[in-house]
Amino acid sequence: MLTGKTIVLGVTGSIAAYKIANLASMLVKLHADVHVIMTQNACNFITTTTFETLTSNKCIVDTFDRNFDFSVKHVSLAQKADAFLIAPASANIIGKMANGICDDMLSTTILATKAPKIVAPAMNTGMWENEILQDNIVKLKKYGFHIITPDSGRLACGDIGSGKMPSEEVLLNNLLLHIAMPHDMEGKRILVTAGPTQESIDPVRFITNHSSGKMGYAIAKMARLRGAQVTLVSGPVNIKPFEGIEKIDIKSAEDMYREVTSRQNDSDIIIMCSAVADYTPLSYSEQKVKKSDNGMTIPLGRTKDILKYLGENKKDGQVIVGFSMETENMLENSQKKLEKKNADLICANSISSNGTGFAVDTNKVTLITKQGIDELPLCSKEETANLILNKICTL
């Protein structure tokens, strides 16, 4: 995902510096070219050898170090960088950046770069909440720096409060948001549904399906990476949404209907990737009943057809996308669904195919529009999501 990208990591004097070794490793595994600049104080917490071993690049501390090929290093790295992350960022480096002070290699290099600048503060709660520090944070935001808000919890000093540096995964996701993909969906508001719904039979049992939510979460992630503002309406799944996605938890089909329809007019694109239970229990006075295998009678009625409602109430310029998971006659049934629901795109696949269906990490989808049919290759769900978004951008 980061092939050909150069990332500069700035590490300052904080116990949280040890986390950046893992971050550097994660970035290298994504094929990024990673360079590390450390302050002198950072060397008290982690060694330059650690970063040089992980990145295969010299870790720079001394502005006047001559032990590398000649170039004005703070300029050459600043120009080469696709993104610049300072983590952990001490109160000292924050003050320097906010006021244009350049007295070491790190402060000099970040002032010279035009790459996206991301700062992850890490410090004692009292320092983080200090008015001077907060004024400097405001200044950095004004100058275009992206600030990752510290976590709250137990700090290394033993205090409980804010100022804790977020996990390596959060740092990585913030980098990916800036450089992983072109922001060709910037300004688009996308609503994605994912996961199953649950319909209670009684206080103990419910009807549901096997949806894992993986495809919907992959679409939401890739749309966010492409710059979109993403809202994810999710049934009960065990997946954490990507950084910056607004997540709304629901359980029943009625919950999903309410949340989706209330946001329809605020959405440019709606992608219904959830597997909504077709039936919901009714009161025992209802006429429709179905006998289960053990002879138990379960009153049932159909849930609201959310996709059909969206198609019937589509606003000008809005794109409505549905999914069709079939066991037979996939193309025929999906084409009928496209017409019946007044959707712009149906993403169809068969649960009987190898590598597709619920809970797996790959998918093989056929894209059906009124203009034609495009069969996508078997690939990861994130790759599939990207191909689906490419198609949406043409509609």
Backbone hydrogen bonds in HBPLUS format (Angstrom, degrees):
<---DONOR---> <-ACCEPTOR-->    atom                        ^
c    i                          cat <-CA-CA->   ^        H-A-AA   ^      H-
h    n   atom  resd res      DA  || num        DHA   H-A  angle D-A-AA Bond
n    s   type  num  typ     dist DA aas  dist angle  dist       angle   num
A0002-LEU N   A0030-LEU O   3.07 MM  28  5.47 146.9  2.18 152.2 157.6     1
A0005-LYS N   A0002-LEU O   3.01 MM   3  5.37 160.6  2.05 137.4 136.2     2
A0033-ASP N   A0005-LYS O   2.85 MM  28  6.11 175.7  1.85 167.2 168.5     3
A0082-ASP N   A0006-THR O   2.71 MM  76  5.27 172.7  1.72 150.2 151.2     4
A0007-ILE N   A0033-ASP O   2.90 MM  26  6.20 158.2  1.95 151.0 157.6     5
A0035-HIS N   A0007-ILE O   2.96 MM  28  6.32 162.3  1.99 158.8 162.8     6
A0008-VAL N   A0083-ALA O   3.07 MM  75  6.46 166.2  2.09 159.6 161.9     7
A0085-LEU N   A0008-VAL O   2.91 MM  77  6.31 160.5  1.95 169.0 173.4     8
A0009-LEU N   A0035-HIS O   2.77 MM  26  6.18 163.9  1.80 163.1 168.4     9
A0037-ILE N   A0009-LEU O   2.86 MM  28  6.23 162.5  1.89 162.0 166.3    10
A0010-GLY N   A0085-LEU O   2.71 MM  75  6.04 164.3  1.73 150.5 154.5    11
A0087-ALA N   A0010-GLY O   2.85 MM  77  6.12 143.7  1.99 165.3 171.6    12
A0011-VAL N   A0037-ILE O   2.90 MM  26  6.30 160.9  1.94 158.3 164.0    13
A0039-THR N   A0011-VAL O   3.07 MM  28  6.53 149.1  2.17 167.7 173.5    14
A0012-THR N   A0088-PRO O   3.36 MM  76  5.89 144.6  2.50 150.0 159.8    15
A0017-ALA N   A0014-SER O   2.95 MM   3  5.59 163.7  1.97 121.9 124.8    16
A0019-LYS N   A0016-ALA O   3.03 MM   3  5.77 152.0  2.11 120.6 127.1    17
A0020-ILE N   A0017-ALA O   3.07 MM   3  5.60 148.1  2.18 113.5 121.8    18
A0021-ALA N   A0018-TYR O   3.37 MM   3  5.86 152.3  2.45 108.6 115.1    19
A0023-LEU N   A0019-LYS O   3.21 MM   4  6.58 155.4  2.27 143.4 150.7    20
A0024-ALA N   A0020-ILE O   2.83 MM   4  5.97 161.9  1.86 146.8 151.0    21
A0025-SER N   A0021-ALA O   3.12 MM   4  6.36 155.7  2.18 142.7 149.0    22
A0026-MET N   A0022-ASN O   2.92 MM   4  6.20 155.1  1.98 149.2 156.1    23
A0027-LEU N   A0023-LEU O   2.95 MM   4  6.23 156.0  2.01 154.2 160.2    24
A0028-VAL N   A0024-ALA O   3.01 MM   4  6.25 156.0  2.07 148.0 154.4    25
A0029-LYS N   A0025-SER O   3.03 MM   4  6.27 153.9  2.09 147.6 154.4    26
A0030-LEU N   A0027-LEU O   3.05 MM   3  5.08 135.3  2.26  95.9 108.7    27
A0032-ALA N   A0027-LEU O   3.10 MM   5  5.58 165.4  2.12 146.7 144.9    28
A0031-HIS N   A0028-VAL O   2.82 MM   3  4.91 152.7  1.90 110.8 113.9    29
A0060-ILE N   A0036-VAL O   3.06 MM  24  6.51 153.6  2.13 160.0 158.9    30
A0038-MET N   A0060-ILE O   2.86 MM  22  6.23 158.9  1.91 157.9 165.1    31
A0042-ALA N   A0039-THR O   3.11 MM   3  5.20 125.9  2.41  97.0 110.9    32
A0043-CYS N   A0040-GLN O   3.15 MM   3  5.48 139.0  2.32 104.1 114.7    33
A0044-ASN N   A0041-ASN O   3.05 MM   3  5.58 161.8  2.09 113.1 118.9    34
A0045-PHE N   A0042-ALA O   2.94 MM   3  5.53 163.7  1.97 118.4 123.8    35
A0046-ILE N   A0042-ALA O   3.22 MM   4  6.52 148.0  2.33 152.5 162.0    36
A0052-GLU N   A0048-THR O   2.94 MM   4  6.20 160.2  1.98 156.4 162.9    37
A0053-THR N   A0049-THR O   2.91 MM   4  5.98 154.3  1.97 148.6 154.5    38
A0054-LEU N   A0050-THR O   3.14 MM   4  6.36 154.6  2.21 143.5 150.3    39
A0055-THR N   A0051-PHE O   2.89 MM   4  5.92 157.9  1.94 151.9 157.1    40
A0056-SER N   A0052-GLU O   2.92 MM   4  5.21 142.3  2.06 132.2 139.8    41
A0065-ASP N   A0062-ASP O   3.19 MM   3  5.15 165.3  2.21 111.5 110.5    42
A0073-LYS N   A0071-SER O   2.86 MM   2  5.23 112.7  2.32 114.0  95.8    43
A0075-VAL N   A0072-VAL O   2.87 MM   3  5.50 136.5  2.06 118.2 130.6    44
A0076-SER N   A0072-VAL O   2.91 MM   4  6.08 163.4  1.94 152.8 158.4    45
A0077-LEU N   A0073-LYS O   2.96 MM   4  5.94 172.5  1.97 153.1 155.3    46
A0079-GLN N   A0075-VAL O   2.92 MM   4  6.12 151.7  2.00 150.3 157.3    47
A0080-LYS N   A0076-SER O   3.00 MM   4  6.08 146.4  2.11 140.6 150.1    48
A0081-ALA N   A0077-LEU O   3.04 MM   4  6.01 142.9  2.18 148.9 155.5    49
A0084-PHE N   A0116-PRO O   2.93 MM  32  6.14 158.1  1.98 172.9 177.2    50
A0118-ILE N   A0084-PHE O   2.83 MM  34  6.15 168.8  1.85 164.0 167.1    51
A0086-ILE N   A0118-ILE O   2.89 MM  32  6.34 161.0  1.92 161.6 165.8    52
A0120-ALA N   A0086-ILE O   2.93 MM  34  6.21 167.5  1.95 171.4 168.3    53
A0089-ALA N   A0120-ALA O   2.93 MM  31  5.55 151.1  2.01 136.4 135.9    54
A0122-ALA N   A0089-ALA O   3.13 MM  33  5.75 150.1  2.22 138.9 136.0    55
A0094-ILE N   A0090-SER O   3.12 MM   4  6.32 158.7  2.16 150.0 156.5    56
A0095-GLY N   A0091-ALA O   2.99 MM   4  6.12 156.1  2.05 143.1 149.1    57
A0096-LYS N   A0092-ASN O   3.02 MM   4  6.33 154.5  2.09 146.2 153.4    58
A0097-MET N   A0093-ILE O   2.94 MM   4  6.13 171.8  1.95 152.9 154.3    59
A0098-ALA N   A0094-ILE O   2.98 MM   4  6.08 163.0  2.01 149.1 154.3    60
A0099-ASN N   A0095-GLY O   3.22 MM   4  6.23 133.9  2.45 136.9 147.0    61
A0099-ASN N   A0096-LYS O   3.18 MM   3  5.36 136.5  2.38  99.7 111.5    62
A0101-ILE N   A0096-LYS O   2.91 MM   5  4.66 158.0  1.95 138.4 138.8    63
A0100-GLY N   A0097-MET O   3.41 MM   3  5.18 169.9  2.42 100.0 102.9    64
A0108-THR N   A0104-ASP O   3.07 MM   4  6.04 153.3  2.14 147.7 155.8    65
A0109-THR N   A0105-MET O   2.98 MM   4  6.01 157.4  2.03 143.1 148.9    66
A0110-ILE N   A0106-LEU O   3.07 MM   4  6.25 172.0  2.07 160.0 161.5    67
A0111-LEU N   A0107-SER O   3.35 MM   4  6.27 148.2  2.45 133.1 140.5    68
A0112-ALA N   A0109-THR O   3.04 MM   3  5.18 131.4  2.29  98.4 111.7    69
A0146-HIS N   A0117-LYS O   2.83 MM  29  6.18 172.1  1.84 164.1 166.8    70
A0119-VAL N   A0146-HIS O   2.84 MM  27  6.18 159.8  1.88 166.6 170.6    71
A0148-ILE N   A0119-VAL O   2.86 MM  29  6.11 172.6  1.87 164.1 165.0    72
A0123-MET N   A0163-GLY O   2.94 MM  40  5.08 151.6  2.03 133.5 142.7    73
A0127-MET N   A0124-ASN O   3.06 MM   3  5.31 118.9  2.45 102.4 117.0    74
A0128-TRP N   A0124-ASN O   2.92 MM   4  6.23 161.7  1.95 157.7 163.5    75
A0129-GLU N   A0125-THR O   2.91 MM   4  6.09 156.7  1.97 153.7 159.2    76
A0130-ASN N   A0127-MET O   3.22 MM   3  5.11 149.8  2.32  97.1 106.1    77
A0134-GLN N   A0130-ASN O   3.00 MM   4  6.30 161.4  2.04 155.0 160.8    78
A0135-ASP N   A0131-GLU O   2.86 MM   4  6.03 148.2  1.96 143.5 152.1    79
A0136-ASN N   A0132-ILE O   3.02 MM   4  6.35 150.9  2.10 146.4 154.2    80
A0137-ILE N   A0133-LEU O   2.97 MM   4  6.34 145.6  2.09 145.3 155.4    81
A0138-VAL N   A0134-GLN O   3.02 MM   4  6.30 157.7  2.07 146.7 151.8    82
A0139-LYS N   A0135-ASP O   3.01 MM   4  6.33 153.0  2.09 144.4 151.8    83
A0140-LEU N   A0136-ASN O   2.95 MM   4  6.23 157.6  2.00 147.0 152.5    84
A0141-LYS N   A0137-ILE O   2.99 MM   4  6.29 160.4  2.03 153.0 157.9    85
A0142-LYS N   A0138-VAL O   2.99 MM   4  6.22 153.2  2.06 145.3 152.9    86
A0143-TYR N   A0139-LYS O   3.01 MM   4  6.31 141.0  2.16 144.7 155.3    87
A0143-TYR N   A0140-LEU O   3.08 MM   3  5.04 123.4  2.42  93.0 107.5    88
A0145-PHE N   A0140-LEU O   2.90 MM   5  5.26 160.2  1.94 151.4 144.7    89
A0144-GLY N   A0141-LYS O   3.03 MM   3  5.12 160.8  2.07 106.4 110.4    90
A0151-ASP N   A0164-LYS O   2.66 MM  13  4.87 149.4  1.75 161.5 155.8    91
A0163-GLY N   A0151-ASP O   3.15 MM  12  6.09 134.9  2.36 153.1 163.2    92
A0164-LYS N   A0151-ASP O   3.07 MM  13  4.87 147.5  2.18 149.5 143.8    93
A0153-GLY N   A0161-GLY O   2.92 MM   8  5.30 154.8  1.99 129.6 134.3    94
A0161-GLY N   A0153-GLY O   2.92 MM   8  5.30 163.9  1.95 145.4 145.4    95
A0155-LEU N   A0159-ASP O   2.80 MM   4  5.42 171.6  1.81 167.3 170.2    96
A0158-GLY N   A0155-LEU O   2.89 MM   3  5.32 159.4  1.93 114.2 121.0    97
A0171-LEU N   A0167-SER O   3.16 MM   4  6.56 159.6  2.21 150.1 155.6    98
A0172-LEU N   A0168-GLU O   2.85 MM   4  6.07 162.4  1.88 151.4 156.3    99
A0173-ASN N   A0169-GLU O   2.89 MM   4  6.11 162.3  1.92 148.6 153.5   100
A0174-ASN N   A0170-VAL O   3.05 MM   4  6.27 151.6  2.14 146.4 153.4   101
A0175-LEU N   A0171-LEU O   3.13 MM   4  6.47 149.5  2.23 146.3 154.4   102
A0175-LEU N   A0172-LEU O   3.07 MM   3  5.15 119.4  2.45  97.3 112.3   103
A0176-LEU N   A0172-LEU O   2.88 MM   4  6.21 161.6  1.92 155.8 161.3   104
A0177-LEU N   A0173-ASN O   2.93 MM   4  6.13 151.7  2.01 145.3 152.4   105
A0178-HIS N   A0175-LEU O   3.06 MM   3  5.41 133.5  2.29 104.2 116.2   106
A0179-ILE N   A0175-LEU O   3.16 MM   4  6.46 152.6  2.24 154.1 161.9   107
A0180-ALA N   A0176-LEU O   2.93 MM   4  4.65 158.7  1.97 130.5 133.9   108
A0186-GLU N   A0183-HIS O   3.38 MM   3  5.39 158.1  2.43 107.6 107.2   109
A0185-MET N   A0226-ARG O   2.93 MM  41  5.42 156.6  1.99 158.4 156.2   110
A0188-LYS N   A0185-MET O   3.02 MM   3  5.54 162.5  2.05 136.4 138.6   111
A0229-GLN N   A0188-LYS O   2.86 MM  41  6.11 168.2  1.87 171.5 174.4   112
A0268-ASP N   A0189-ARG O   2.80 MM  79  5.24 147.5  1.90 138.0 148.9   113
A0269-ILE N   A0189-ARG O   3.22 MM  80  6.54 157.0  2.27 154.9 156.1   114
A0190-ILE N   A0229-GLN O   2.87 MM  39  6.13 163.9  1.89 159.5 165.0   115
A0231-THR N   A0190-ILE O   2.91 MM  41  6.31 160.7  1.95 163.8 169.5   116
A0191-LEU N   A0269-ILE O   2.89 MM  78  6.26 165.6  1.91 160.6 164.6   117
A0271-ILE N   A0191-LEU O   2.81 MM  80  6.23 163.5  1.83 164.1 169.9   118
A0192-VAL N   A0231-THR O   2.91 MM  39  6.27 166.6  1.93 167.3 171.9   119
A0233-VAL N   A0192-VAL O   2.82 MM  41  6.21 161.4  1.85 161.7 166.8   120
A0193-THR N   A0271-ILE O   2.99 MM  78  6.43 156.2  2.05 164.8 163.8   121
A0273-CYS N   A0193-THR O   3.18 MM  80  5.25 134.7  2.40 120.5 127.5   122
A0194-ALA N   A0233-VAL O   3.01 MM  39  6.40 148.3  2.11 154.4 156.4   123
A0235-GLY N   A0194-ALA O   2.92 MM  41  6.32 161.8  1.95 153.1 157.9   124
A0275-ALA N   A0195-GLY O   2.99 MM  80  6.07 155.7  2.05 137.7 145.6   125
A0198-GLN N   A0251-LYS O   2.61 MM  53  5.38 158.2  1.65 137.6 145.5   126
A0199-GLU N   A0207-ILE O   2.83 MM   8  5.00 163.1  1.86 146.8 152.7   127
A0207-ILE N   A0199-GLU O   2.72 MM   8  5.00 158.9  1.76 138.6 141.9   128
A0201-ILE N   A0205-ARG O   2.82 MM   4  5.47 167.2  1.84 130.7 135.2   129
A0217-TYR N   A0213-GLY O   2.99 MM   4  6.11 163.0  2.02 159.3 164.6   130
A0218-ALA N   A0214-LYS O   2.95 MM   4  6.05 148.5  2.05 142.0 150.6   131
A0219-ILE N   A0215-MET O   3.01 MM   4  6.29 155.8  2.07 149.2 155.1   132
A0220-ALA N   A0216-GLY O   2.99 MM   4  6.23 162.8  2.02 148.0 152.8   133
A0221-LYS N   A0217-TYR O   2.95 MM   4  6.11 157.6  2.00 144.7 150.7   134
A0222-MET N   A0218-ALA O   2.99 MM   4  6.18 170.8  2.00 153.3 155.2   135
A0223-ALA N   A0219-ILE O   2.95 MM   4  6.06 157.6  2.00 151.0 157.4   136
A0224-ARG N   A0220-ALA O   3.02 MM   4  6.18 152.0  2.10 142.7 150.3   137
A0225-LEU N   A0221-LYS O   2.89 MM   4  6.20 157.2  1.94 152.5 159.2   138
A0226-ARG N   A0222-MET O   3.05 MM   4  6.22 133.0  2.28 135.4 147.1   139
A0226-ARG N   A0223-ALA O   3.20 MM   3  5.07 130.0  2.47  90.0 103.3   140
A0228-ALA N   A0223-ALA O   3.00 MM   5  5.52 156.0  2.06 156.4 148.7   141
A0227-GLY N   A0224-ARG O   2.95 MM   3  5.15 157.4  2.00 111.5 114.2   142
A0246-GLU N   A0230-VAL O   3.12 MM  16  6.40 160.9  2.16 163.5 158.0   143
A0232-LEU N   A0246-GLU O   2.71 MM  14  6.02 169.3  1.72 168.4 171.5   144
A0248-ILE N   A0232-LEU O   2.76 MM  16  6.07 161.0  1.80 163.3 163.4   145
A0234-SER N   A0248-ILE O   2.88 MM  14  6.12 157.4  1.93 154.0 161.6   146
A0250-ILE N   A0234-SER O   2.88 MM  16  5.94 157.1  1.94 155.2 153.3   147
A0245-ILE N   A0242-PHE O   3.30 MM   3  6.02 149.4  2.40 144.5 142.5   148
A0256-MET N   A0252-SER O   3.06 MM   4  6.46 157.9  2.11 146.7 152.1   149
A0257-TYR N   A0253-ALA O   2.85 MM   4  6.06 161.8  1.88 149.7 154.9   150
A0258-ARG N   A0254-GLU O   3.00 MM   4  6.16 162.1  2.03 147.5 151.8   151
A0259-GLU N   A0255-ASP O   2.99 MM   4  6.24 166.5  2.01 154.8 158.1   152
A0260-VAL N   A0256-MET O   2.88 MM   4  5.91 167.5  1.90 156.3 160.0   153
A0261-THR N   A0257-TYR O   3.01 MM   4  5.90 164.3  2.03 146.4 151.2   154
A0262-SER N   A0258-ARG O   3.13 MM   4  6.00 148.3  2.23 137.6 146.0   155
A0263-ARG N   A0260-VAL O   3.06 MM   3  5.33 144.0  2.20 103.8 114.4   156
A0264-GLN N   A0261-THR O   3.39 MM   3  5.04 162.2  2.42  95.4 100.6   157
A0266-ASP N   A0263-ARG O   3.13 MM   3  5.39 142.6  2.28 105.9 116.8   158
A0267-SER N   A0264-GLN O   3.13 MM   3  5.38 167.3  2.15 115.5 117.7   159
A0319-VAL N   A0268-ASP O   3.08 MM  51  6.52 160.9  2.12 151.4 156.5   160
A0270-ILE N   A0319-VAL O   2.97 MM  49  6.39 161.3  2.00 166.9 173.0   161
A0321-VAL N   A0270-ILE O   2.85 MM  51  6.11 159.8  1.89 167.6 171.3   162
A0272-MET N   A0321-VAL O   2.81 MM  49  6.04 170.4  1.82 159.3 156.0   163
A0303-THR N   A0278-ASP O   3.07 MM  25  5.73 155.7  2.13 134.1 136.0   164
A0280-THR N   A0301-GLY O   2.77 MM  21  5.46 162.9  1.79 163.3 169.1   165
A0301-GLY N   A0280-THR O   2.95 MM  21  5.46 137.9  2.13 138.4 150.7   166
A0282-LEU N   A0299-PRO O   3.20 MM  17  5.38 148.7  2.30 104.4 112.9   167
A0286-GLU N   A0283-SER O   2.99 MM   3  5.73 170.4  2.00 124.3 127.5   168
A0300-LEU N   A0288-LYS O   3.35 MM  12  5.93 151.4  2.44 125.9 134.1   169
A0298-ILE N   A0290-LYS O   3.10 MM   8  5.60 173.1  2.10 155.2 157.4   170
A0292-SER N   A0296-MET O   2.94 MM   4  5.37 173.1  1.95 157.8 158.8   171
A0295-GLY N   A0292-SER O   2.93 MM   3  5.27 160.4  1.97 118.1 120.7   172
A0309-TYR N   A0305-ASP O   3.09 MM   4  6.33 157.1  2.15 147.5 154.0   173
A0310-LEU N   A0306-ILE O   2.95 MM   4  6.25 159.3  2.00 154.4 159.9   174
A0311-GLY N   A0307-LEU O   2.96 MM   4  6.23 158.9  2.01 149.6 155.2   175
A0312-GLU N   A0308-LYS O   2.93 MM   4  6.13 155.1  1.99 149.9 156.5   176
A0313-ASN N   A0309-TYR O   3.02 MM   4  6.14 132.8  2.26 142.0 154.0   177
A0313-ASN N   A0310-LEU O   3.26 MM   3  5.18 133.6  2.49  92.4 104.8   178
A0318-GLN N   A0315-LYS O   3.08 MM   3  5.55 163.1  2.11 135.0 136.8   179
A0344-ASP N   A0320-ILE O   2.88 MM  24  5.40 160.2  1.92 146.7 153.5   180
A0322-GLY N   A0345-LEU O   2.94 MM  23  6.41 160.9  1.97 159.1 164.1   181
A0347-CYS N   A0322-GLY O   2.86 MM  25  6.28 160.9  1.90 152.9 157.8   182
A0324-SER N   A0347-CYS O   2.90 MM  23  6.03 159.2  1.95 142.8 142.1   183
A0349-ASN N   A0324-SER O   3.01 MM  25  6.48 155.1  2.07 161.2 164.5   184
A0326-GLU N   A0349-ASN O   3.01 MM  23  6.40 158.0  2.06 156.3 160.6   185
A0351-ILE N   A0326-GLU O   3.24 MM  25  6.35 146.4  2.36 141.4 151.0   186
A0333-ASN N   A0329-ASN O   2.92 MM   4  5.94 170.0  1.93 159.6 163.0   187
A0334-SER N   A0330-MET O   2.94 MM   4  5.94 154.1  2.01 145.6 153.5   188
A0335-GLN N   A0331-LEU O   2.91 MM   4  6.02 155.4  1.97 150.8 156.6   189
A0336-LYS N   A0332-GLU O   3.14 MM   4  6.35 154.9  2.21 144.9 151.5   190
A0337-LYS N   A0333-ASN O   3.01 MM   4  6.24 147.0  2.12 137.9 147.4   191
A0338-LEU N   A0334-SER O   2.94 MM   4  6.21 151.8  2.02 145.8 152.6   192
A0339-GLU N   A0335-GLN O   3.22 MM   4  6.48 158.7  2.27 145.2 149.3   193
A0340-LYS N   A0336-LYS O   2.82 MM   4  5.96 169.8  1.83 155.0 158.5   194
A0341-LYS N   A0337-LYS O   2.92 MM   4  5.77 161.7  1.95 148.2 152.4   195
A0343-ALA N   A0338-LEU O   3.21 MM   5  5.23 147.0  2.32 141.7 149.5   196
A0342-ASN N   A0339-GLU O   3.30 MM   3  5.19 148.5  2.41  96.4 105.5   197
A0346-ILE N   A0368-ILE O   2.93 MM  22  5.13 157.6  1.99 145.2 152.6   198
A0368-ILE N   A0346-ILE O   2.88 MM  22  5.13 162.3  1.91 153.4 158.6   199
A0348-ALA N   A0366-THR O   2.86 MM  18  5.08 172.8  1.87 152.6 150.6   200
A0366-THR N   A0348-ALA O   2.78 MM  18  5.08 161.6  1.81 150.3 156.8   201
A0353-SER N   A0350-SER O   3.36 MM   3  5.64 169.8  2.37 108.4 111.4   202
A0381-LYS N   A0361-ASP O   3.04 MM  20  5.91 143.8  2.17 148.6 142.3   203
A0363-ASN N   A0379-CYS O   2.87 MM  16  5.81 153.1  1.95 163.9 171.1   204
A0379-CYS N   A0363-ASN O   3.12 MM  16  5.81 162.4  2.15 156.6 157.2   205
A0376-LEU N   A0365-VAL O   2.87 MM  11  5.46 159.6  1.92 160.6 166.3   206
A0367-LEU N   A0374-ASP O   2.67 MM   7  5.01 160.3  1.70 162.4 157.9   207
A0374-ASP N   A0367-LEU O   2.87 MM   7  5.01 161.5  1.91 146.2 152.5   208
A0369-THR N   A0372-GLY O   3.00 MM   3  5.40 175.2  2.00 168.4 169.6   209
A0372-GLY N   A0369-THR O   3.30 MM   3  5.40 146.2  2.42  98.6 107.3   210
A0384-THR N   A0380-SER O   2.83 MM   4  6.11 160.5  1.87 152.7 159.0   211
A0385-ALA N   A0381-LYS O   2.82 MM   4  5.92 153.2  1.90 138.0 145.6   212
A0386-ASN N   A0382-GLU O   3.02 MM   4  6.28 154.0  2.09 143.7 149.8   213
A0387-LEU N   A0383-GLU O   3.05 MM   4  6.36 154.7  2.12 148.3 154.7   214
A0388-ILE N   A0384-THR O   2.92 MM   4  6.21 152.9  1.99 151.5 159.5   215
A0389-LEU N   A0385-ALA O   2.94 MM   4  6.21 158.0  1.99 149.7 155.6   216
A0390-ASN N   A0386-ASN O   2.89 MM   4  6.16 149.1  1.98 143.7 152.6   217
A0391-LYS N   A0387-LEU O   3.11 MM   4  6.37 153.7  2.18 142.0 147.9   218
A0392-ILE N   A0388-ILE O   2.94 MM   4  6.28 156.8  2.00 148.8 155.6   219
A0393-CYS N   A0389-LEU O   2.97 MM   4  6.19 152.5  2.05 148.5 154.9   220
A0394-THR N   A0391-LYS O   3.00 MM   3  5.36 149.4  2.10 107.6 117.0   221
A0395-LEU N   A0392-ILE O   3.02 MM   3  5.32 154.8  2.08 109.8 117.7   222
